[in-house]
Amino acid sequence: MFKLDYYRMTGNKFKFNIKTLITFIICHQIRYVYWLRKAQKRNNIFIRYILKKYSKKYGLEISASSLIGKGLYLGHPYNITVAGGVTLGDNVNLHKGCTVGRENRGSRQGVPKIGSRVAVGINAVVVGNITIGSDVMIAPNSFVNFDVPDHSVVIGNPGVIHKKERATEGYIGFIV
């Protein structure tokens, strides 16, 4: 899984060489996703400690208990929050300040299920027991607490759905 995430974030195939090592050292989002994938595979106190260290340093709070498909992309990766139990499909982009979280009461109590090829914009909020379809663009600063069908763009607070074929074209690159 990490090799596919690496490809999504860099556009390069993962190979053990000096270029990959330098990228791993320079790009904190790649290091974070590496340790996140390791923590999702096995419950090891050392791995959890390193993940927690990076989480505090960069504000990346992505729960190891979330179900994340292949090809996760973290754009401008600071202050991104993904609650435990959230389901993210393949080729999902999460950008700076976005929150994918739990709603604790009411009819939408629970966490979101997000489809494939979804881009969540800067400071966007997606909360509650909702379903976001595939090929969906959630614009920056949008608030989404309702179901969104496939091939849509959500804009605003409160969010408004606009149907659009190929909604994420140009936003989601290096699809795996």
Backbone bond lengths (Angstrom), bond angles and torsions (degrees), N, CA, C in turn:
res aa  C-N    CA-C-N  psi(-1)  N-CA   C-N-CA  omega(-1)  CA-C   N-CA-C  phi
1 M - - - 1.459 - - 1.525 110.91 -
2 F 1.340 117.10 -42.84 1.454 119.61 -177.90 1.527 111.51 -61.14
3 K 1.319 117.53 -37.28 1.470 120.14 180.00 1.525 110.92 -61.36
4 L 1.330 117.04 -36.54 1.464 120.59 177.95 1.526 110.80 -72.25
5 D 1.335 117.24 -37.55 1.465 121.02 175.50 1.528 110.23 -63.00
6 Y 1.338 115.85 -42.46 1.461 121.39 178.63 1.527 110.25 -58.96
7 Y 1.321 116.17 -45.56 1.469 120.49 178.13 1.527 111.34 -60.42
8 R 1.333 117.32 -43.55 1.468 120.38 179.80 1.520 111.90 -61.65
9 M 1.341 116.98 -37.86 1.461 120.19 -175.28 1.526 113.27 -84.99
10 T 1.337 118.14 -23.35 1.463 119.60 -176.63 1.523 113.68 -116.76
11 G 1.317 117.58 -24.86 1.459 120.61 -174.80 1.518 112.69 82.71
12 N 1.325 117.04 4.63 1.467 122.39 -179.75 1.521 110.37 -115.38
13 K 1.324 115.83 145.12 1.460 120.39 174.04 1.525 108.52 -68.15
14 F 1.314 116.45 145.12 1.457 121.22 -179.49 1.522 109.78 -77.04
15 K 1.336 116.31 120.23 1.466 122.95 174.81 1.517 106.99 -135.89
16 F 1.310 116.79 145.59 1.462 120.17 176.12 1.532 108.54 -77.81
17 N 1.328 116.20 95.75 1.455 120.79 176.64 1.532 109.01 -150.30
18 I 1.300 117.42 179.56 1.459 121.94 -175.28 1.533 111.44 -66.47
19 K 1.323 117.85 -36.39 1.460 121.18 179.46 1.533 110.78 -63.24
20 T 1.316 116.52 -43.15 1.462 120.97 178.00 1.525 110.63 -64.91
21 L 1.313 117.46 -41.26 1.456 121.76 178.59 1.527 111.26 -62.11
22 I 1.310 117.20 -43.84 1.469 121.09 178.38 1.523 110.31 -63.84
23 T 1.320 117.57 -42.97 1.471 121.70 177.64 1.523 110.17 -61.11
24 F 1.322 116.49 -42.45 1.468 121.84 179.24 1.526 110.76 -61.74
25 I 1.329 117.11 -39.55 1.463 121.93 -179.46 1.525 111.19 -72.23
26 I 1.318 117.31 -41.39 1.467 121.66 -174.59 1.531 112.66 -77.68
27 C 1.304 117.84 -41.18 1.471 122.11 -171.43 1.528 110.81 -94.71
28 H 1.316 115.69 104.96 1.465 118.98 -177.29 1.523 112.79 -66.18
29 Q 1.342 118.38 -29.05 1.458 119.22 179.97 1.527 111.14 -66.70
30 I 1.319 117.29 -31.69 1.460 120.30 178.15 1.522 109.77 -71.16
31 R 1.328 117.18 -42.85 1.469 119.83 176.22 1.526 110.36 -61.12
32 Y 1.339 116.46 -43.76 1.461 119.98 -178.52 1.533 111.16 -61.66
33 V 1.330 116.90 -47.50 1.469 120.18 -179.11 1.523 110.62 -64.55
34 Y 1.328 117.86 -35.23 1.469 120.86 176.10 1.529 110.35 -57.78
35 W 1.338 116.95 -49.98 1.461 120.73 -178.50 1.529 111.53 -71.84
36 L 1.330 117.82 -31.66 1.465 121.09 175.60 1.531 110.05 -62.34
37 R 1.315 116.98 -47.84 1.473 120.53 179.32 1.530 111.10 -62.54
38 K 1.323 117.15 -38.35 1.467 120.33 176.85 1.531 110.59 -64.12
39 A 1.346 116.46 -42.25 1.469 120.77 -179.95 1.523 110.99 -66.36
40 Q 1.329 117.80 -32.67 1.461 120.63 178.13 1.524 111.60 -70.62
41 K 1.335 116.55 -29.16 1.461 120.85 -179.84 1.514 112.52 -75.56
42 R 1.332 116.32 -45.37 1.466 118.89 -177.06 1.517 111.15 -143.55
43 N 1.304 114.46 146.73 1.458 121.66 -179.07 1.519 108.78 -89.43
44 N 1.325 115.98 91.70 1.446 122.70 -176.84 1.526 108.20 -122.32
45 I 1.309 118.05 129.99 1.464 121.51 -175.23 1.524 111.94 -63.08
46 F 1.326 118.78 -35.81 1.460 122.12 178.71 1.528 110.86 -64.99
47 I 1.329 116.31 -45.99 1.472 121.01 179.16 1.530 109.98 -63.18
48 R 1.324 117.05 -44.37 1.471 121.25 178.36 1.528 111.23 -61.00
49 Y 1.340 116.72 -37.84 1.466 120.90 178.93 1.535 110.95 -63.24
50 I 1.329 116.95 -46.70 1.472 120.18 179.93 1.525 110.23 -64.63
51 L 1.333 117.05 -42.86 1.463 120.59 178.05 1.530 110.74 -60.33
52 K 1.311 117.88 -42.55 1.466 122.72 178.73 1.535 110.79 -63.71
53 K 1.316 116.41 -39.52 1.469 121.55 178.19 1.532 110.67 -60.54
54 Y 1.331 116.89 -48.96 1.463 120.59 178.35 1.529 111.39 -66.79
55 S 1.310 115.70 -35.02 1.461 120.24 178.95 1.527 111.05 -60.12
56 K 1.305 116.69 -46.82 1.472 121.04 179.19 1.520 111.57 -67.41
57 K 1.311 116.35 -40.18 1.464 120.59 -176.09 1.527 112.33 -66.50
58 Y 1.319 117.90 -39.75 1.465 121.77 -174.00 1.526 114.28 -112.31
59 G 1.317 117.81 -0.80 1.456 120.16 179.77 1.513 113.08 71.07
60 L 1.307 117.51 22.86 1.462 121.67 178.30 1.522 108.01 -93.18
61 E 1.321 116.12 109.50 1.460 121.14 -178.34 1.525 108.77 -116.63
62 I 1.308 114.85 76.58 1.455 120.98 178.92 1.518 106.79 -107.53
63 S 1.313 115.91 114.05 1.458 121.03 -175.24 1.523 111.16 -65.59
64 A 1.312 115.80 135.20 1.462 120.77 176.60 1.528 110.91 -67.58
65 S 1.337 117.66 -16.41 1.469 120.50 178.42 1.530 112.48 -88.72
66 S 1.331 117.26 1.18 1.468 119.39 174.49 1.528 108.62 -78.51
67 L 1.314 116.56 149.83 1.464 121.82 -179.32 1.523 108.06 -97.69
68 I 1.318 116.55 107.98 1.458 121.48 -173.64 1.521 108.89 -115.45
69 G 1.332 115.32 125.29 1.455 121.20 178.21 1.515 111.52 -72.63
70 K 1.319 115.11 -179.57 1.463 120.12 -177.86 1.528 111.07 -73.20
71 G 1.305 115.31 151.69 1.459 120.75 175.10 1.514 114.96 79.17
72 L 1.328 118.28 42.27 1.466 121.32 176.18 1.524 109.18 -71.87
73 Y 1.329 116.45 135.63 1.469 122.12 178.72 1.521 108.54 -124.64
74 L 1.323 116.46 124.26 1.459 121.47 176.20 1.525 107.60 -108.68
75 G 1.337 116.21 110.60 1.457 120.87 -179.79 1.511 110.76 -97.86
76 H 1.329 117.28 132.69 1.471 122.67 -176.01 1.521 108.92 44.79
77 P 1.318 117.06 62.80 1.460 122.23 -164.28 1.526 116.09 -78.53
78 Y 1.283 115.25 83.28 1.463 121.51 171.31 1.522 107.43 -137.47
79 N 1.320 116.92 140.67 1.464 123.86 173.81 1.529 113.38 57.85
80 I 1.307 116.63 43.03 1.460 122.09 175.12 1.526 107.66 -97.90
81 T 1.339 116.46 132.09 1.460 121.23 -179.18 1.521 109.91 -124.00
82 V 1.331 116.45 128.78 1.459 122.85 174.01 1.525 106.41 -132.16
83 A 1.325 116.85 118.86 1.465 122.25 -176.13 1.519 111.57 -72.92
84 G 1.316 115.31 160.49 1.454 121.48 175.85 1.521 111.13 -64.57
85 G 1.315 116.43 140.54 1.454 121.49 178.57 1.517 114.55 89.29
86 V 1.323 118.10 -10.13 1.462 121.85 178.24 1.523 108.84 -65.88
87 T 1.334 116.28 142.39 1.456 121.46 176.11 1.521 108.74 -110.56
88 L 1.340 115.82 122.49 1.469 121.77 175.92 1.518 107.70 -115.33
89 G 1.322 117.15 132.48 1.456 121.46 179.12 1.522 111.70 -76.28
90 D 1.316 115.96 -164.23 1.458 122.34 179.76 1.531 110.44 -79.35
91 N 1.324 115.72 149.68 1.465 122.58 174.36 1.529 112.80 57.40
92 V 1.316 115.88 50.93 1.469 121.33 178.20 1.517 109.17 -99.23
93 N 1.341 116.55 133.89 1.460 123.15 175.26 1.519 109.13 -103.60
94 L 1.318 116.70 128.56 1.461 122.37 174.00 1.521 107.31 -119.30
95 H 1.325 116.28 129.45 1.460 120.48 -176.07 1.521 112.09 -113.34
96 K 1.299 115.24 168.12 1.461 124.88 -174.40 1.529 112.72 -44.02
97 G 1.318 115.38 129.18 1.454 121.72 172.95 1.513 115.85 77.25
98 C 1.332 118.81 2.43 1.467 118.76 -177.64 1.530 110.36 -76.99
99 T 1.333 114.64 153.01 1.453 122.04 179.12 1.522 109.01 -129.24
100 V 1.317 116.47 126.80 1.456 122.58 172.49 1.520 104.26 -119.72
101 G 1.341 115.42 101.93 1.453 117.16 -167.38 1.507 116.65 -135.91
102 R 1.300 112.28 -178.23 1.456 124.44 -176.31 1.520 110.68 -88.44
103 E 1.321 115.00 143.34 1.462 120.76 167.66 1.526 105.38 -106.99
104 N 1.321 116.85 129.02 1.467 120.98 -170.21 1.518 115.60 -92.26
105 R 1.320 117.89 -9.05 1.468 118.62 -178.90 1.522 109.55 -152.61
106 G 1.306 114.62 168.81 1.458 119.83 178.45 1.513 113.43 87.14
107 S 1.325 115.46 -172.44 1.463 121.17 -175.06 1.528 112.74 -71.00
108 R 1.308 117.66 -20.15 1.469 120.78 179.69 1.523 112.13 -103.85
109 Q 1.308 117.34 25.79 1.461 121.00 -179.90 1.526 109.86 -60.37
110 G 1.328 116.79 125.45 1.454 122.05 179.63 1.514 111.14 137.22
111 V 1.347 115.33 -161.30 1.463 121.42 -176.20 1.528 110.96 -122.17
112 P 1.344 117.14 156.87 1.466 121.16 -178.28 1.524 113.78 -73.66
113 K 1.327 114.40 156.13 1.459 123.72 169.28 1.520 105.21 -118.10
114 I 1.314 116.02 118.14 1.457 121.46 -174.67 1.518 109.01 -112.31
115 G 1.319 116.65 132.53 1.461 122.68 -177.90 1.512 113.23 -76.23
116 S 1.320 116.07 -165.00 1.462 122.83 -178.37 1.529 110.87 -90.00
117 R 1.335 114.85 155.87 1.471 122.73 -179.90 1.526 111.11 55.19
118 V 1.322 115.66 55.30 1.459 122.36 178.64 1.520 108.39 -116.52
119 A 1.328 116.19 133.11 1.463 122.14 176.20 1.522 108.14 -112.93
120 V 1.333 116.36 120.87 1.460 122.05 178.04 1.517 106.86 -104.65
121 G 1.323 116.50 115.45 1.455 122.47 -172.15 1.522 114.70 -73.55
122 I 1.312 114.84 175.11 1.459 123.13 -178.66 1.529 110.06 -58.89
123 N 1.329 116.30 129.90 1.468 125.07 177.78 1.517 114.31 60.21
124 A 1.325 118.39 18.14 1.459 121.11 175.82 1.520 109.30 -76.35
125 V 1.338 115.92 150.88 1.463 122.04 -179.70 1.525 108.41 -125.26
126 V 1.329 115.67 126.59 1.465 122.62 177.33 1.518 105.96 -125.23
127 V 1.342 117.78 113.74 1.463 120.83 -175.21 1.519 111.98 -136.52
128 G 1.331 114.59 153.91 1.457 121.37 172.78 1.507 113.11 99.10
129 N 1.313 115.05 171.27 1.456 122.79 178.44 1.519 108.50 -78.97
130 I 1.320 114.95 78.00 1.463 121.85 -176.61 1.522 109.35 -127.61
131 T 1.317 115.57 167.75 1.453 121.58 177.88 1.519 108.89 -122.69
132 I 1.314 115.47 125.73 1.461 122.20 174.66 1.523 105.85 -105.14
133 G 1.315 117.36 124.90 1.457 121.92 -177.44 1.512 112.72 -70.65
134 S 1.316 116.32 -172.22 1.463 122.21 177.94 1.522 109.87 -89.88
135 D 1.342 115.89 156.43 1.462 123.17 -178.68 1.525 110.51 57.56
136 V 1.327 115.72 55.79 1.463 122.33 -178.96 1.518 109.33 -121.95
137 M 1.310 115.59 134.30 1.460 122.56 174.66 1.521 107.68 -109.32
138 I 1.337 116.76 120.96 1.462 121.39 175.23 1.516 105.82 -104.30
139 A 1.306 116.14 112.06 1.461 122.33 -172.61 1.529 111.40 -66.67
140 P 1.327 116.64 158.00 1.470 119.98 177.06 1.525 112.33 -55.29
141 N 1.316 115.64 143.88 1.467 124.53 177.59 1.521 114.31 63.48
142 S 1.321 118.12 20.01 1.460 121.21 177.96 1.525 110.08 -87.11
143 F 1.338 115.08 150.72 1.461 121.65 175.86 1.516 107.66 -117.13
144 V 1.334 116.81 118.79 1.461 121.68 -175.90 1.525 108.75 -122.55
145 N 1.336 115.94 115.15 1.462 121.05 173.59 1.533 109.34 -133.78
146 F 1.322 115.32 37.02 1.468 123.01 -179.48 1.522 108.32 -145.38
147 D 1.333 116.59 159.09 1.465 121.26 178.67 1.520 110.43 -65.46
148 V 1.341 115.56 143.44 1.458 121.91 179.39 1.524 107.85 -125.58
149 P 1.347 118.20 125.51 1.468 120.16 -179.65 1.528 111.82 -74.36
150 D 1.335 115.56 167.09 1.463 121.44 175.77 1.524 110.57 -57.21
151 H 1.329 115.45 156.64 1.471 123.29 174.36 1.521 111.79 54.79
152 S 1.325 115.61 59.50 1.464 120.68 -177.71 1.518 111.27 -138.90
153 V 1.324 114.19 158.53 1.452 122.12 171.03 1.522 106.16 -121.19
154 V 1.337 116.70 131.81 1.464 121.24 178.17 1.524 107.18 -110.71
155 I 1.324 115.21 127.28 1.460 121.00 -177.19 1.519 109.33 -130.26
156 G 1.323 116.59 134.55 1.455 121.88 167.18 1.510 116.69 98.11
157 N 1.340 112.19 177.27 1.457 122.19 178.93 1.523 107.21 -137.29
158 P 1.318 119.96 104.32 1.465 126.77 2.54 1.524 111.09 -70.93
159 G 1.310 115.92 152.46 1.458 121.57 -176.27 1.518 112.95 -66.09
160 V 1.319 114.71 143.82 1.459 122.66 176.04 1.528 106.99 -122.09
161 I 1.332 116.91 131.92 1.460 122.28 -178.05 1.516 109.89 -89.57
162 H 1.339 115.29 130.89 1.460 122.40 173.44 1.525 106.94 -121.93
163 K 1.337 117.12 121.56 1.463 120.98 178.51 1.523 108.92 -70.37
164 K 1.341 116.40 136.08 1.462 120.21 178.26 1.528 109.23 -159.02
165 E 1.310 116.55 120.57 1.461 120.69 174.25 1.521 108.49 -66.09
166 R 1.326 116.28 143.82 1.466 122.40 -178.86 1.529 111.02 53.22
167 A 1.307 116.29 49.47 1.467 122.51 -176.27 1.523 112.95 -62.38
168 T 1.323 117.21 -31.25 1.467 119.41 -176.38 1.521 113.07 -101.67
169 E 1.312 116.89 7.72 1.471 120.12 179.61 1.534 109.47 -60.14
170 G 1.302 116.62 128.11 1.461 121.61 -177.55 1.519 113.40 90.86
171 Y 1.323 117.49 -16.54 1.466 121.23 178.28 1.521 111.71 -99.65
172 I 1.309 115.99 -33.40 1.460 119.99 -178.35 1.520 107.85 -110.28
173 G 1.329 115.25 110.95 1.451 121.27 -178.45 1.520 111.24 -110.97
174 F 1.314 115.77 168.15 1.466 122.37 176.96 1.527 111.41 52.56
175 I 1.314 115.92 51.62 1.460 121.37 -177.88 1.525 109.96 -66.34
176 V 1.344 114.96 135.85 1.481 120.27 178.14 1.512 110.44 -108.30
